[in-house]
């Protein structure tokens, strides 16, 4: 039997007659539900909202005035509004808020909601819904928003009574930002928007059963310390949960206390500065070789706000085969989901690490733990022998995309916020940019949403203006394919004064798909040529990105060689009153290395074509033996 979706279930419930549907008198100021919605956002301290109006949400938009306490940013597509709210949330640490209409407006939000759910980004998505009497009748622009988004939200509401609006929004805002952050959908019927209610603040939330665990259990901390005491090859595997918890200082302190190397997943780049010698970079499919090898060869893996994503682990059965696992996460559902955990610790990452670091400081046995010189000697040999592999020069004389990313990083201000789309450019940015600050890297990790970049950069720019007076410039590194999926948001960037700087690595193809076609699909390049930068007699620059930028009021620049690229980047960094787009013409057959093929063991990591150091014996075997011929640690239960 198939369970009904929320709106199907709602439509099957007999509706109260209008004669009995009376407003209950309560203390407070009388107003409409739409007025209450705006007032609630103001009382919650919301300062910036993204969205697009429409029929079923017009009563709410009618209450947005020049003196409204939050800034409204009008985007050009609901998906753009959602990604902008994500970028804003990651850059500022606040909850991102969107207001969209019913039907297609709400369904256009599904992708950013799913994206935020995968990457634990706090969002409140307010959508309009048809009137209560029309729900379930296939009314114009009616869609089962709660049902459609149900699998990809943290929580959702269907509001049919105006009196519920302040409480529901207060709960939604709290749920989105607490525990494991995530998106909350509030679907507000037109009946609730136009109905009368009595407003009071603050609201008493009704959340039975929702009480996220934030403080760790002392016994688990003790067990974790015992594993550190016995580890010869420990690794801190740090994920996005640590970033959401603002735990950078705690991660660094743990690494320094235990002399343990750090590997960071894609959303955790910059949580500890890349200049810190303990940071090895990103592990996994396109991670650095030292990070991937260290995670694979460790005997203690400390997962901190990480979820053992397949792009990190490769074949799960062969991932870190000799490692005991400490898993720290605020979401108990993640612990043991993909990898057996020896010491599970549920709690807020920052609070857990504060307690764990104190436990280590007061543990006399920690001073007698194994010396890690052999482990670091092996890691440093990997660093020396296997730096990031790429050539500055290309066979056809076009720009090397890796060189372009390196030059962007070299010329950028240290406070820069970096944003990317999804594809090869995303991996090169994560590998090559020097990340020295937390919350300085915004990208679509779990869902891998092409088109994420431009709207997310706009949101980050709005946040930078709000919190840092615009002193944190925003650079978007995007691909020509990813950029075209949301390029209409250039209008929002220009009109709403979001002076983002855009670097398009234009290789005229869907680069990552082409790389897979080259390696795994017999070089059959089916439907991956975009022909937007590779001129032919009948097609020239469709689109012309420079003209496209200018059409939206932005500055457009094209760079074909290194001198033009350096000058273009310098000029872009000097322009702060409008968006700047640089069309970098790069080599279309450049590839991202290292690489672990999807579903394969990380032992098969290919450093560059033909070189698989963990398989072919080109790592320093003597040093590896010194670091690995140590007894395996035991948990207390095995002793």
C-alpha positions as CSV (number, residue, x, y, z in Angstrom):
1,X,0.0,0.0,0.0
2,X,1.4,3.4,-0.9
3,X,1.1,6.0,1.8
4,X,-0.5,9.3,0.7
5,X,1.7,12.4,0.3
6,X,1.0,15.2,2.8
7,X,-1.3,17.2,0.5
8,X,-3.1,14.1,-0.6
9,X,-3.7,13.2,3.0
10,X,-4.8,16.8,3.7
11,X,-7.3,16.8,0.8
12,X,-8.8,13.6,2.2
13,X,-9.7,15.3,5.5
14,X,-13.1,16.8,5.8
15,X,-12.7,20.6,6.0
16,X,-14.4,22.5,8.8
17,X,-17.4,24.7,7.6
18,X,-16.8,28.4,7.5
19,X,-19.3,28.8,10.2
20,X,-17.1,27.0,12.7
21,X,-13.8,28.3,11.4
22,X,-13.5,31.2,13.8
23,X,-10.5,33.1,14.9
24,X,-9.6,32.4,18.5
25,X,-9.0,35.7,20.4
26,X,-5.5,35.9,21.9
27,X,-3.4,38.8,23.2
28,X,-1.5,40.6,20.6
29,X,-1.6,43.0,17.7
30,X,-4.2,42.3,15.0
31,X,-2.9,41.9,11.5
32,X,-3.0,39.6,8.5
33,X,-1.0,36.4,8.2
34,X,1.1,38.1,5.5
35,X,1.9,41.0,7.8
36,X,2.8,38.5,10.5
37,X,5.1,36.6,8.2
38,X,7.1,39.7,7.5
39,X,7.1,40.8,11.1
40,X,8.3,37.4,12.2
41,X,11.3,37.5,9.8
42,X,12.2,40.9,11.2
43,X,11.9,39.7,14.8
44,X,14.0,36.6,14.0
45,X,16.8,39.0,13.0
46,X,16.7,38.1,9.3
47,X,18.6,40.7,7.4
48,X,18.6,39.5,3.8
49,X,16.0,37.5,1.8
50,X,16.1,36.1,-1.7
51,X,13.2,35.3,-4.0
52,X,10.8,35.9,-6.8
53,X,7.1,36.9,-6.4
54,X,4.1,35.1,-7.9
55,X,0.3,34.9,-7.5
56,X,0.0,32.6,-4.5
57,X,2.6,34.5,-2.5
58,X,1.5,38.0,-3.5
59,X,-0.1,38.9,-0.1
60,X,3.3,38.4,1.5
61,X,5.1,40.5,-1.2
62,X,2.5,43.2,-0.7
63,X,3.8,43.7,2.8
64,X,7.5,44.2,1.7
65,X,8.1,48.0,1.8
66,X,11.0,50.3,1.7
67,X,11.1,50.4,5.5
68,X,11.0,46.6,5.9
69,X,14.0,45.7,8.1
70,X,15.5,43.1,5.8
71,X,17.0,43.6,2.4
72,X,15.2,41.8,-0.4
73,X,17.3,40.5,-3.3
74,X,15.2,39.9,-6.5
75,X,16.7,37.0,-8.4
76,X,15.8,35.9,-11.9
77,X,15.0,32.2,-11.3
78,X,13.9,30.4,-8.1
79,X,16.8,28.0,-8.3
80,X,19.1,31.0,-8.3
81,X,17.3,32.3,-5.2
82,X,17.9,29.1,-3.4
83,X,21.6,28.8,-4.3
84,X,22.1,32.5,-3.4
85,X,20.6,31.8,0.0
86,X,23.0,28.8,0.3
87,X,26.0,31.0,-0.6
88,X,24.8,33.6,1.9
89,X,24.4,31.0,4.7
90,X,27.8,29.4,4.2
91,X,29.6,32.8,4.0
92,X,27.9,34.3,7.1
93,X,26.9,31.4,9.2
94,X,23.3,32.7,9.2
95,X,20.1,31.0,8.0
96,X,19.5,31.6,4.3
97,X,15.9,32.7,3.6
98,X,13.9,32.4,0.4
99,X,10.3,33.5,-0.5
100,X,8.8,32.0,-3.7
101,X,5.4,31.2,-5.1
102,X,3.5,28.0,-5.5
103,X,3.6,25.4,-8.3
104,X,6.5,26.0,-10.6
105,X,8.0,28.6,-8.2
106,X,8.2,25.9,-5.5
107,X,9.3,23.1,-7.8
108,X,12.1,25.2,-9.1
109,X,13.4,25.3,-5.5
110,X,13.7,21.5,-5.3
111,X,17.3,21.4,-6.5
112,X,18.7,24.0,-4.0
113,X,16.7,22.4,-1.2
114,X,18.3,19.0,-2.1
115,X,21.7,20.7,-2.4
116,X,21.3,22.3,1.0
117,X,20.2,19.0,2.5
118,X,23.3,17.1,1.2
119,X,25.7,19.8,2.4
120,X,23.9,20.6,5.7
121,X,23.2,24.3,4.8
122,X,20.6,26.1,7.0
123,X,17.8,27.3,4.8
124,X,14.2,28.4,5.4
125,X,12.2,28.2,2.2
126,X,8.8,30.0,2.3
127,X,6.6,29.0,-0.5
128,X,3.1,30.2,-1.4
129,X,0.3,27.6,-1.7
130,X,-3.2,27.9,-3.1
131,X,-6.1,28.5,-0.7
132,X,-7.2,25.8,1.7
133,X,-10.5,25.1,-0.3
134,X,-8.4,24.6,-3.5
135,X,-5.8,22.2,-2.1
136,X,-6.1,18.8,-3.8
137,X,-8.2,20.1,-6.7
138,X,-5.4,20.6,-9.2
139,X,-5.9,24.3,-9.0
140,X,-3.8,26.7,-11.1
141,X,-0.2,26.6,-10.0
142,X,-0.9,24.1,-7.3
143,X,1.8,21.5,-6.5
144,X,2.2,19.3,-3.5
145,X,5.3,21.2,-2.3
146,X,5.5,19.4,1.0
147,X,5.2,16.0,-0.6
148,X,7.6,16.8,-3.4
149,X,10.3,18.1,-1.1
150,X,9.7,15.6,1.8
151,X,12.6,13.3,1.0
152,X,15.2,16.2,0.8
153,X,14.2,18.5,3.7
154,X,15.1,18.4,7.4
155,X,11.5,19.4,8.2
156,X,8.5,20.9,6.5
157,X,5.2,22.6,7.4
158,X,1.9,23.3,5.6
159,X,0.4,26.4,7.2
160,X,-3.4,26.8,6.8
161,X,-4.1,29.1,9.8
162,X,-2.8,32.6,10.0
163,X,-2.4,32.3,13.8
164,X,0.3,29.6,13.3
165,X,2.6,31.7,11.1
166,X,4.8,33.2,13.8
167,X,5.3,30.0,15.7
168,X,6.0,27.9,12.6
169,X,8.6,30.4,11.3
170,X,10.3,30.6,14.7
171,X,10.4,26.8,14.8
172,X,11.6,26.5,11.2
173,X,14.4,29.0,11.8
174,X,15.5,27.1,14.9
175,X,15.4,23.7,13.3
176,X,17.3,24.9,10.2
177,X,20.2,26.2,12.3
178,X,20.4,23.8,15.2
179,X,21.7,20.2,15.4
180,X,22.8,19.2,11.9
181,X,21.8,22.3,9.9
182,X,19.5,21.8,6.9
183,X,16.6,23.2,4.8
184,X,13.1,23.6,6.2
185,X,10.1,24.2,3.9
186,X,7.2,26.4,5.1
187,X,4.4,26.1,2.6
188,X,1.9,28.9,3.4
189,X,-1.6,28.7,2.0
190,X,-3.1,31.8,0.6
191,X,-5.9,31.4,3.2
192,X,-3.3,31.8,6.0
193,X,-1.7,34.8,4.3
194,X,-5.0,36.8,4.0
195,X,-6.5,35.6,7.2
196,X,-6.5,37.7,10.4
197,X,-4.5,36.8,13.5
198,X,-3.1,38.4,16.7
199,X,0.6,38.8,16.7
200,X,2.8,38.4,19.7
201,X,6.5,37.9,20.2
202,X,8.5,35.8,21.2
203,X,6.7,32.7,20.3
204,X,6.7,29.4,22.3
205,X,8.0,26.7,20.1
206,X,6.3,23.3,20.1
207,X,9.0,20.7,19.2
208,X,8.4,17.5,21.2
209,X,11.2,15.1,20.7
210,X,13.5,17.5,18.9
211,X,16.5,18.0,21.2
212,X,19.8,17.6,19.4
213,X,22.6,16.2,21.5
214,X,25.4,18.7,21.6
215,X,27.6,17.6,24.6
216,X,29.7,14.4,24.4
217,X,29.5,11.4,26.7
218,X,32.5,11.3,29.0
219,X,33.1,7.5,28.6
220,X,33.3,7.9,24.8
221,X,35.9,10.7,25.2
222,X,38.0,8.4,27.5
223,X,37.8,5.6,24.9
224,X,38.9,8.1,22.1
225,X,41.9,9.1,24.2
226,X,42.9,5.5,24.6
227,X,43.0,5.0,20.9
228,X,45.2,8.1,20.4
229,X,47.5,6.7,23.1
230,X,48.1,3.6,20.9
231,X,48.1,5.1,17.4
232,X,51.2,5.0,15.2
233,X,49.6,6.4,12.1
234,X,46.7,8.7,13.1
235,X,44.8,10.9,10.6
236,X,42.1,13.6,11.3
237,X,39.5,13.3,8.6
238,X,37.7,16.6,8.8
239,X,34.4,17.3,7.0
240,X,31.8,20.0,6.5
241,X,30.2,19.4,9.9
242,X,33.3,20.8,11.5
243,X,33.0,23.9,9.3
244,X,29.3,24.3,10.2
245,X,30.3,24.1,13.9
246,X,33.0,26.7,13.5
247,X,35.5,24.2,14.9
248,X,38.6,25.3,13.1
249,X,40.5,26.3,16.3
250,X,39.6,23.0,18.0
251,X,40.7,20.9,15.0
252,X,44.0,22.6,14.9
253,X,44.5,22.2,18.7
254,X,43.7,18.5,18.5
255,X,46.2,18.1,15.6
256,X,48.9,20.0,17.5
257,X,48.2,18.1,20.8
258,X,48.5,14.7,19.1
259,X,50.9,15.6,16.2
260,X,48.3,14.2,13.8
261,X,48.0,15.1,10.1
262,X,44.8,16.7,8.8
263,X,42.9,15.8,5.6
264,X,39.8,17.9,4.7
265,X,36.8,17.0,2.5
266,X,35.6,19.4,-0.1
267,X,33.3,21.6,2.1
268,X,36.0,21.7,4.9
269,X,38.7,23.3,2.8
270,X,40.3,26.2,4.8
271,X,39.0,25.1,8.2
272,X,42.7,25.0,9.1
273,X,45.0,27.1,6.9
274,X,46.7,25.3,4.0
275,X,49.9,26.9,5.2
276,X,49.8,24.8,8.4
277,X,52.3,21.9,7.8
278,X,49.8,19.4,9.2
279,X,47.3,20.0,6.4
280,X,47.6,17.5,3.6
281,X,44.7,18.7,1.5
282,X,41.7,16.8,0.2
283,X,41.6,13.0,0.0
284,X,39.6,10.8,-2.4
285,X,38.7,10.8,-6.1
286,X,40.6,14.0,-7.0
287,X,42.4,14.7,-3.7
288,X,46.1,15.2,-3.2
289,X,48.2,12.0,-3.2
290,X,49.5,12.6,0.3
291,X,46.0,13.1,1.7
292,X,44.6,10.0,-0.1
293,X,47.6,7.8,0.9
294,X,47.6,8.9,4.5
295,X,43.9,8.1,4.9
296,X,44.4,4.8,3.2
297,X,47.4,3.8,5.3
298,X,46.4,5.2,8.7
299,X,45.8,3.0,11.8
300,X,43.5,5.5,13.5
301,X,41.0,7.5,11.5
302,X,39.2,10.3,13.4
303,X,36.2,11.3,11.4
304,X,35.2,14.8,12.5
305,X,31.9,16.0,11.0
306,X,32.4,13.8,8.0
307,X,30.1,11.2,6.5
308,X,32.4,8.8,4.6
309,X,31.2,10.0,1.2
310,X,31.9,7.7,-1.7
311,X,34.0,10.4,-3.4
312,X,36.3,10.3,-0.4
313,X,36.4,6.6,0.4
314,X,36.3,4.9,-3.1
315,X,35.5,1.3,-2.6
316,X,34.2,1.3,1.0
317,X,35.3,-2.3,1.6
318,X,38.9,-1.4,1.0
319,X,39.0,2.1,2.6
320,X,41.6,2.5,5.4
321,X,41.6,-1.2,6.0
322,X,43.9,-1.1,9.1
323,X,42.2,1.8,10.8
324,X,40.3,2.0,14.0
325,X,37.6,4.7,13.7
326,X,36.5,7.5,16.0
327,X,33.5,9.2,14.5
328,X,32.3,12.5,15.8
329,X,29.0,13.9,14.5
330,X,26.0,15.7,15.7
331,X,23.8,13.5,13.6
332,X,23.6,10.0,15.1
333,X,22.2,8.6,11.8
334,X,25.6,9.2,10.2
335,X,27.6,7.2,12.7
336,X,28.1,3.7,11.5
337,X,26.0,4.3,8.4
338,X,28.9,3.4,6.0
339,X,31.8,2.4,8.2
340,X,31.9,0.5,11.4
341,X,32.8,2.9,14.3
342,X,35.0,1.8,17.2
343,X,34.3,4.9,19.3
344,X,31.1,6.8,18.4
345,X,30.8,10.3,19.8
346,X,27.5,12.2,19.2
347,X,27.6,15.9,19.7
348,X,28.4,19.3,18.3
349,X,31.9,19.1,16.8
350,X,33.2,22.2,18.5
351,X,31.9,21.1,21.9
352,X,33.1,17.6,21.5
353,X,36.6,18.7,20.5
354,X,36.8,21.2,23.4
355,X,36.1,18.3,25.8
356,X,38.3,15.8,23.9
357,X,41.3,18.3,23.9
358,X,40.8,18.9,27.7
359,X,40.8,15.1,28.2
360,X,44.0,14.7,26.3
361,X,45.7,17.5,28.1
362,X,44.9,15.9,31.5
363,X,45.8,12.3,30.4
364,X,49.2,11.4,31.8
365,X,49.5,8.4,29.4
366,X,49.3,10.5,26.3
367,X,52.9,11.6,26.9
368,X,54.0,8.0,26.4
369,X,52.1,7.5,23.2
370,X,54.1,6.2,20.1
371,X,56.4,8.7,18.5
372,X,55.1,9.6,15.1
373,X,58.4,10.5,13.3
374,X,58.3,7.5,11.0
375,X,54.7,8.4,10.0
376,X,55.6,12.0,9.3
377,X,58.8,10.9,7.4
378,X,56.6,8.8,5.1
379,X,54.0,11.6,4.6
380,X,56.7,14.2,3.9
381,X,58.3,11.8,1.3
382,X,54.9,11.6,-0.4
383,X,54.7,15.4,-0.4
384,X,58.1,15.7,-2.0
385,X,57.6,13.0,-4.6
386,X,54.0,13.6,-5.5
387,X,53.1,17.3,-5.6
388,X,50.0,18.3,-7.6
389,X,50.8,17.3,-11.2
390,X,50.1,19.7,-14.1
391,X,51.9,21.5,-16.9
392,X,51.8,25.2,-17.3
393,X,52.0,24.8,-21.1
394,X,49.5,23.2,-23.3
395,X,49.9,21.4,-26.7
396,X,47.7,23.8,-28.6
397,X,49.0,27.1,-27.0
398,X,45.8,27.8,-25.1
399,X,45.9,28.6,-21.4
400,X,46.5,25.9,-18.9
401,X,43.4,25.9,-16.6
402,X,45.5,24.9,-13.6
403,X,47.8,27.8,-14.3
404,X,44.9,30.2,-14.5
405,X,43.6,29.0,-11.1
406,X,47.1,29.3,-9.6
407,X,47.4,32.9,-10.9
408,X,43.9,33.8,-9.6
409,X,45.1,32.6,-6.1
410,X,48.4,34.4,-6.4
411,X,46.8,37.8,-7.2
412,X,43.8,37.4,-4.8
413,X,43.5,39.2,-1.4
414,X,43.9,36.8,1.5
415,X,40.4,37.5,2.6
416,X,38.8,36.4,-0.7
417,X,35.7,34.2,-0.6
418,X,36.0,31.6,-3.3
419,X,33.0,30.0,-5.0
420,X,32.8,27.4,-7.7
421,X,30.4,25.7,-10.0
422,X,30.7,22.0,-10.6
423,X,33.1,20.2,-12.8
424,X,36.9,20.1,-13.5
425,X,37.2,23.8,-12.5
426,X,35.8,22.9,-9.1
427,X,38.4,20.2,-8.5
428,X,41.3,22.4,-9.7
429,X,40.1,25.2,-7.4
430,X,39.9,22.9,-4.4
431,X,43.4,21.6,-5.2
432,X,45.3,24.8,-6.1
433,X,43.7,27.8,-4.4
434,X,45.5,28.6,-1.1
435,X,42.7,28.5,1.5
436,X,43.8,30.3,4.7
437,X,40.5,31.1,6.3
438,X,37.3,29.2,7.2
439,X,34.1,30.0,5.4
440,X,36.2,31.1,2.4
441,X,35.2,28.3,0.1
442,X,31.6,27.7,-1.2
443,X,30.8,24.9,-3.5
444,X,28.2,22.2,-4.2
445,X,29.6,19.1,-2.7
446,X,27.2,16.3,-2.1
447,X,24.7,17.0,-4.9
448,X,27.2,18.4,-7.4
449,X,24.9,21.0,-8.9
450,X,26.0,22.6,-12.1
451,X,24.8,26.2,-12.1
452,X,25.4,26.6,-8.4
453,X,28.3,29.0,-8.8
454,X,26.9,32.4,-9.9
455,X,23.9,32.6,-7.6
456,X,25.9,31.3,-4.7
457,X,28.5,33.9,-5.4
458,X,25.8,36.6,-5.4
459,X,24.6,35.4,-2.0
460,X,28.2,35.4,-0.7
461,X,28.7,38.9,-2.0
462,X,25.5,40.1,-0.2
463,X,26.8,38.5,3.0
464,X,30.2,40.0,2.5
465,X,28.6,43.5,2.2
466,X,26.5,42.9,5.2
467,X,29.1,41.5,7.6
468,X,32.4,42.7,6.3
469,X,31.6,46.0,4.5
470,X,32.5,44.3,1.2
471,X,36.1,43.9,2.4
472,X,36.0,40.2,1.5
473,X,35.9,40.1,-2.3
474,X,34.1,37.2,-4.0
475,X,35.7,35.3,-6.8
476,X,33.7,32.7,-8.8
477,X,35.7,30.0,-10.6
478,X,33.2,28.5,-13.1
479,X,33.2,26.4,-16.3
480,X,31.5,27.5,-19.4
481,X,29.0,24.7,-19.2
482,X,28.1,25.2,-15.5
483,X,27.9,29.0,-15.9
484,X,25.3,28.9,-18.7
485,X,22.9,27.0,-16.4
486,X,22.2,30.1,-14.3
487,X,23.8,33.0,-16.3
488,X,20.6,35.0,-16.1
489,X,21.6,35.9,-12.6
490,X,24.1,38.4,-14.0
491,X,21.1,40.7,-14.0
492,X,20.6,40.3,-10.2
493,X,24.3,40.7,-9.6
494,X,24.4,44.0,-11.5
495,X,21.1,45.5,-10.3
496,X,21.5,44.4,-6.7
497,X,25.1,45.6,-6.4
498,X,26.8,42.3,-5.9
499,X,30.2,43.0,-7.6
500,X,31.3,39.4,-8.0
501,X,34.4,38.6,-10.0
502,X,33.9,35.7,-12.4
503,X,36.6,33.5,-14.0
504,X,35.2,31.2,-16.7
505,X,37.6,28.4,-17.6
506,X,36.2,28.1,-21.1
507,X,37.3,24.9,-22.7
508,X,34.2,24.7,-24.9
509,X,33.2,21.3,-23.6
510,X,31.6,19.7,-20.5
511,X,35.1,19.1,-19.2
512,X,34.6,16.5,-16.5
513,X,32.3,14.4,-18.6
514,X,34.8,14.6,-21.5
515,X,37.5,13.4,-19.1
516,X,35.4,10.3,-18.2
517,X,34.7,9.8,-21.9
518,X,38.4,9.9,-22.6
519,X,39.3,7.5,-19.8
520,X,36.4,5.1,-19.7
521,X,34.2,5.5,-22.8
522,X,36.6,4.9,-25.7
523,X,37.0,8.7,-26.4
524,X,33.4,8.8,-27.8
525,X,32.6,12.4,-27.1
526,X,28.9,12.1,-27.2
527,X,27.1,15.5,-26.7
528,X,29.9,17.2,-24.7
529,X,31.0,19.8,-27.2
530,X,29.5,23.2,-26.3
531,X,31.1,25.1,-29.2
532,X,31.1,28.3,-27.2
533,X,34.8,29.1,-27.5
534,X,36.0,26.9,-30.4
535,X,35.2,28.8,-33.5
536,X,34.1,27.1,-36.7
537,X,33.1,28.7,-40.1
538,X,29.4,28.5,-39.1
539,X,29.5,29.0,-35.3
540,X,31.5,31.6,-33.5
541,X,31.3,32.2,-29.7
542,X,27.8,31.1,-28.9
543,X,27.5,32.7,-26.5
544,X,30.1,35.4,-26.6
545,X,30.7,35.6,-22.9
546,X,32.2,39.1,-23.1
547,X,29.1,40.5,-25.0
548,X,26.9,38.6,-22.6
549,X,28.5,40.2,-19.6
550,X,28.2,43.7,-21.2
551,X,24.6,43.1,-22.1
552,X,23.9,42.7,-18.3
553,X,25.9,45.8,-17.4
554,X,29.0,43.9,-16.3
555,X,32.6,44.3,-17.5
556,X,33.6,41.5,-19.9
557,X,37.2,40.6,-20.6
558,X,38.8,37.8,-22.7
559,X,42.2,36.3,-22.1
560,X,43.9,33.9,-24.5
561,X,47.5,33.9,-23.2
562,X,49.3,34.3,-19.9
563,X,50.1,38.0,-20.3
564,X,46.4,38.8,-21.1
565,X,45.3,36.6,-18.2
566,X,47.6,38.4,-15.7
567,X,46.4,41.8,-16.9
568,X,42.7,40.7,-16.8
569,X,42.9,39.4,-13.3
570,X,44.7,42.6,-12.1
571,X,42.0,44.7,-13.7
572,X,39.2,42.6,-12.2
573,X,40.6,43.0,-8.8
574,X,40.6,46.8,-9.2
575,X,36.9,47.0,-10.2
576,X,34.5,47.0,-7.2
577,X,31.4,48.8,-8.5
578,X,30.0,46.1,-10.8
579,X,30.5,42.4,-11.7
580,X,33.5,41.5,-13.9
581,X,33.6,38.4,-16.1
582,X,36.8,37.0,-17.6
583,X,36.6,34.5,-20.4
584,X,39.8,32.4,-20.1
585,X,40.3,30.3,-23.2
586,X,41.8,27.1,-21.8
587,X,42.9,23.7,-23.1
588,X,39.9,21.4,-23.6
589,X,41.8,18.1,-22.9
590,X,43.4,19.1,-19.6
591,X,42.6,16.6,-17.0
592,X,42.2,16.5,-13.2
593,X,44.9,14.4,-11.5
594,X,45.3,12.6,-9.2
595,X,42.2,10.4,-9.7
596,X,40.6,7.3,-8.3
597,X,38.1,5.8,-10.7
598,X,34.5,5.7,-9.4
599,X,33.9,2.6,-7.2
600,X,37.6,1.5,-7.2
601,X,39.8,1.2,-4.2
602,X,41.8,4.3,-3.1
603,X,44.8,1.9,-3.4
604,X,44.5,2.4,-7.2
605,X,44.9,6.1,-7.0
606,X,46.5,7.3,-10.3
607,X,48.9,10.2,-9.6
608,X,49.2,10.9,-13.3
609,X,48.7,8.6,-16.3
610,X,50.6,5.3,-15.8
611,X,51.7,6.1,-12.2
612,X,49.9,4.3,-9.4
613,X,52.3,4.7,-6.4
614,X,50.3,2.6,-3.9
615,X,50.2,-0.3,-6.3
616,X,53.4,-0.2,-8.2
617,X,55.8,0.2,-5.3
618,X,57.0,3.8,-6.1
619,X,56.2,4.9,-2.6
620,X,59.1,4.7,-0.1
621,X,58.6,1.1,1.0
622,X,61.2,1.2,3.7
623,X,59.7,4.2,5.4
624,X,56.2,2.7,5.0
625,X,57.4,-0.4,6.7
626,X,58.8,1.6,9.6
627,X,55.5,3.3,10.1
628,X,53.4,0.2,9.7
629,X,55.3,-2.5,11.6
630,X,53.7,-1.4,14.8
631,X,51.1,-3.4,16.9
632,X,47.5,-2.5,16.1
633,X,45.7,-0.5,18.8
634,X,43.0,-2.2,20.8
635,X,39.9,-0.8,22.2
636,X,39.2,-1.2,25.9
637,X,36.7,-3.9,25.2
638,X,39.4,-6.1,23.5
639,X,42.0,-5.7,26.2
